[in-house]
């Protein structure tokens, strides 16, 4: 169970990092449209 949670958190963190790096102008994930 713990491994799955860790993997999810890592994946989410990596996704957010890529989103910020690749689309700084797009901050829809932050709730700003």
C-alpha atoms as a printed R data frame, in Angstrom:
   type eleno elety resid chain resno      x      y       z
1  ATOM     1    CA   UNK     A     1  0.000  0.000   0.000
2  ATOM     2    CA   UNK     A     2  2.717  2.456   0.938
3  ATOM     3    CA   UNK     A     3  4.586  1.950  -2.320
4  ATOM     4    CA   UNK     A     4  1.518  2.884  -4.350
5  ATOM     5    CA   UNK     A     5  1.022  6.066  -2.340
6  ATOM     6    CA   UNK     A     6  4.665  7.053  -2.760
7  ATOM     7    CA   UNK     A     7  4.507  6.397  -6.488
8  ATOM     8    CA   UNK     A     8  1.371  8.514  -6.791
9  ATOM     9    CA   UNK     A     9  2.942 11.419  -4.919
10 ATOM    10    CA   UNK     A    10  6.105 11.218  -7.000
11 ATOM    11    CA   UNK     A    11  4.114 11.083 -10.239
12 ATOM    12    CA   UNK     A    12  1.964 14.039  -9.186
13 ATOM    13    CA   UNK     A    13  5.011 16.070  -8.164
14 ATOM    14    CA   UNK     A    14  6.794 15.306 -11.420
15 ATOM    15    CA   UNK     A    15  3.671 16.167 -13.411
16 ATOM    16    CA   UNK     A    16  3.282 19.518 -11.672
17 ATOM    17    CA   UNK     A    17  6.979 20.276 -12.162
18 ATOM    18    CA   UNK     A    18  6.785 19.537 -15.888
19 ATOM    19    CA   UNK     A    19  3.596 21.574 -16.176
20 ATOM    20    CA   UNK     A    20  5.253 24.575 -14.531
21 ATOM    21    CA   UNK     A    21  8.403 24.241 -16.626
22 ATOM    22    CA   UNK     A    22  6.646 23.577 -19.939
23 ATOM    23    CA   UNK     A    23  3.730 25.955 -19.520
24 ATOM    24    CA   UNK     A    24  4.431 28.822 -17.160
25 ATOM    25    CA   UNK     A    25  1.835 30.866 -19.022
26 ATOM    26    CA   UNK     A    26 -0.702 28.096 -18.399
27 ATOM    27    CA   UNK     A    27 -1.554 28.027 -14.716
28 ATOM    28    CA   UNK     A    28 -4.975 26.434 -15.082
29 ATOM    29    CA   UNK     A    29 -3.843 23.713 -12.669
30 ATOM    30    CA   UNK     A    30 -3.495 26.439 -10.089
31 ATOM    31    CA   UNK     A    31 -7.066 27.557 -10.631
32 ATOM    32    CA   UNK     A    32 -6.172 30.728 -12.532
33 ATOM    33    CA   UNK     A    33 -7.958 31.053 -15.858
